[in-house]
Amino acid sequence: MDEEIIIRRIVSKDVLDTVKSILREIDMYGLIEHGAPDDEFDTEAEMITEQIKAGTSIEEISGIIADVINKMFGVNIGRLKYLKEAKKIYEVMHKL
């Protein structure tokens, strides 16, 4: 297998794991806090991760997070609300 493909898969898994962790921390409606399984937000994490590409900025990642949360939970959160969380994802993408 091509080394670049392997590296992309590792980075993608790291990004997915980070997004899952972030969504558990955000815990919309306190679902995890009230006993929902750890995989409660896996669908949303996958939706976010598949939209993040090389070169995606922190602001764009924040917007992706907000867009998915807005769609999946019927809320209206601003696109820059998740800058702190987006920075964590960006850092994982770039191994900072």
C-alpha positions in Angstrom: 0.0 0.0 0.0 1.2 3.5 -0.8 2.8 5.2 2.1 0.9 8.4 1.6 -2.4 6.5 1.8 -1.4 4.8 5.0 -0.4 8.2 6.5 -3.8 9.7 5.4 -5.6 6.8 7.0 -3.7 7.3 10.3 -4.3 11.0 10.3 -8.0 10.5 9.4 -8.4 8.0 12.3 -6.7 10.5 14.7 -9.0 13.3 13.5 -12.1 11.0 13.9 -11.0 10.0 17.4 -10.5 13.7 18.3 -13.9 14.7 16.8 -15.6 11.9 18.8 -13.9 13.1 22.0 -14.9 16.7 21.3 -18.5 15.8 20.7 -18.6 13.9 23.9 -17.2 16.9 25.7 -19.8 19.2 24.1 -22.5 16.6 25.0 -25.5 18.2 23.4 -28.5 17.9 25.8 -26.3 16.1 28.4 -26.9 12.7 26.7 -23.6 11.2 27.8 -23.9 12.7 31.2 -27.3 10.9 31.6 -26.1 7.5 30.5 -26.0 7.5 26.7 -23.3 5.2 25.3 -19.9 6.5 24.4 -20.7 6.1 20.7 -23.8 8.4 20.9 -22.2 11.0 18.7 -20.3 8.7 16.3 -22.6 9.5 13.3 -22.0 13.2 13.8 -18.3 12.7 14.2 -18.1 10.8 10.9 -20.1 13.5 9.2 -17.7 16.2 10.5 -14.6 14.2 9.7 -15.5 13.4 6.2 -15.9 17.1 5.4 -12.5 18.1 6.7 -9.8 18.0 4.1 -6.1 19.0 3.9 -5.9 22.8 4.0 -9.2 23.3 5.9 -8.8 26.3 8.2 -9.7 26.4 11.9 -12.6 28.7 11.0 -13.9 26.3 8.4 -13.6 23.4 10.8 -15.6 25.4 13.4 -18.2 26.0 10.8 -18.4 22.3 9.8 -18.9 21.4 13.5 -21.6 24.0 13.9 -23.4 23.0 10.7 -23.5 19.3 11.6 -24.7 20.0 15.2 -27.3 22.5 13.9 -28.6 19.9 11.4 -28.6 16.9 13.7 -29.9 18.6 16.8 -32.2 21.2 15.4 -30.3 24.2 16.9 -28.9 27.4 15.4 -25.4 27.8 16.7 -23.0 30.3 15.1 -20.3 29.0 12.8 -17.5 30.4 15.0 -18.8 29.0 18.3 -16.4 26.0 18.1 -13.1 27.7 17.4 -11.4 26.2 20.5 -12.6 22.7 19.5 -11.7 23.3 15.8 -8.1 24.3 16.9 -7.7 20.9 18.6 -8.7 19.1 15.4 -6.5 21.3 13.3 -3.5 20.6 15.6 -4.1 16.8 15.3 -4.3 17.2 11.5 -0.9 19.0 11.5 0.5 17.1 14.5 1.3 20.4 16.3 
